[in-house]
Amino acid sequence: MEMIKLAELEDSEEFYSGTRFRIYKVGLNVSDESEDFYEYMLVEIPGEKEHMLLTNVVGHKSGRALAYVKAKNNSSVFAVTSKDVKFSIGTKNTYLIKKS
């Protein structure tokens, strides 16, 4: 698994349903700083074609929504851009998770 700082990605990069992000230093009461994160996944909302939802997928907040992310306009593919993810959740301590 590779972690890439969201701030370093080109604004035009596209993400699809199932893409995961991590936000570190969220204030969890853990002894190891590397475990102080929430992990979110982009998911489609049934019937919604203008936004995707970032939903927590790890830990005690699993299933809770973080943000709506505007989907690309005029596209045959349902995706969001890095620019819109950055706008929706910010870039501080935020990483894209790339699976090898």
N, C-alpha and C positions, 0 to 999 in steps of 0.2 A: 504494500500500500504506500502510495506517495502522497505527501501533503504539499499543496502549492498555495502560497499566499494569494488570497483573492485579489488583493491590491495590485499584484504583479501581472495579472491576466489582462489580455487585450479586451477592450470593451465589447468587441464584436464576437467574442467566443460564445458559442451556443451550448446550452445545457438542456437536457431532456428529462422526462419523468424518470425517477430512479436515481438521479444525480444526488450525491451527498456532500454536505458541507459540515465543518466543525467550527464552533466558536469556543475558544479557550478563555481561561481566567474569568469564569462566570460566577465564582464565589461559592462553589460546593465545598462542603466540609470534608475534605479528603487529605490524607497524609502525603500523597504524591501529587505534585503539581501537574504531572502529565495526565492525571485522571480528572482534572478540573475542566470539563468541557460538556457541551451539549452537542449532539449530532442531529442534523436535520436532513430530510430527503425532500426533493421536489416531487410533488404528486399532482395528478390531475384531479380536478373537481368535476364530478359528473354534471354534464350540461353546460359547463363554463368553458368558453373558448377565448376569453380575453385575459385570463390570469391562471397561474398555477399557485399552489400552496406549499410553503415550507413547513413540514411537520416534524416534530421531535420523534426520533426513532430509537433512542437509547436511554435507559435509566428510568427513574421514577416519573418523569414528565412525558413518557412515550405517548404519542397520540395527540399531544397539544400542538396547536398551530403557533408559528412564530410570525409569519408574514405572507401577504399576497405578493406575487411577483408578476408584473405585466408581461404577457406573452408577446411574441413578435407579431407585428401586423403584416398583412399581405404575404403570408407564407403558406406553403403547402405542408410544412412540417410544424407540429406543435412544439415550440421551444421557447426558451427565454434567453436573453443575452446576459453576459457578464455585467454589462452596464446596469441593467435593471436589477440584478441580484445585489450589486453593490449599493444601489439606491435604496432597496428594500431592507437590507440587514446591516449595511455598513461594512467596513473592511478591517476594523480594529480586531486583531486576534482571530480573524476569520480565514479559513482554509478550504480549498476544494480538495476532496478526497478522490484520488485517481487510483483505481484498482489496476494491478499489474496484469 
